[in-house]
């Protein structure tokens, strides 16, 4: 478990936004509102006592994901009118959310901190590379500013989900790549490509199409090395990690190996619930200049 940092300078809290609420957390779960739909999902960082009793959670929630083990589980419908898919907006963008075969519904809401950050740096003429891009929230934010966006994800169904989000958001002309993110980045390096902004949100672990294991702490040096070659002068890199094996000091030391001439910022990403609990959402690396 991640204990709160004593040094507040190493912590950043994601801002609240209108169509998402982290209502409460505790007892290994979190209670969230996505538009008009409320879910209960497992959360290993919520090792403390919840602000509200679970009986109150169950009265208002539409769905709960019940874990069978660390990597498997099933959604349980708590309200008869609970929808299996719905939309929520972020500014002018539209995101489709779904009840599927895992605990995720199609959006990582703590990334609002990075969506807002992107708007400070991206210009209409910029080239943006989004690796491990999932359903495309960061891609859509960048495209809405007018940037040229390359969106990379290895999962075909997730890539289609992102395309649908683009269409629902009335955007077009994102470059879609279905491929292993690291392999694609290495090919781009050989082609001499440069990007003004690189966004990476890699999984902590996973199994590839050929049953190869993905362990982030083993792959992170490779990711940062290739990103250093791809990042243009005065470019911006954003990297999220959610692995207990990678702490801030590890991220900083690795970043210094490959970005010694740039400004490096590493912080813990947190959100505050409406019941005044602090919940950890991984580490955030930002590199500029």
Secondary structure, DSSP 8 states (H G I E B T S, - for coil): -----S-GGGEEE---BTTEEEEEEETTEEEEEETTEEEEEE-TT--S--SS-HHHHHHH-SEEEEESSSS-EEEEE-STT--SEEEEEETTEEEEEE--SSS--S--GGGHHHHHHHHHH--TT-EEEEES-TT-HHHHHHHHHT-EEEEEES-HHHHHHHHHHHHHTT----EEEES-HHHHHHHHHHTT--EEEEEE---SEEE-TTS-EEEHHHHHHHHHHHHHHHEEEEEEEEEEE--TT--HHHHHHHHHHH-TTSEEEEEEEEEE-TTS-EEEEEEEEEEE-
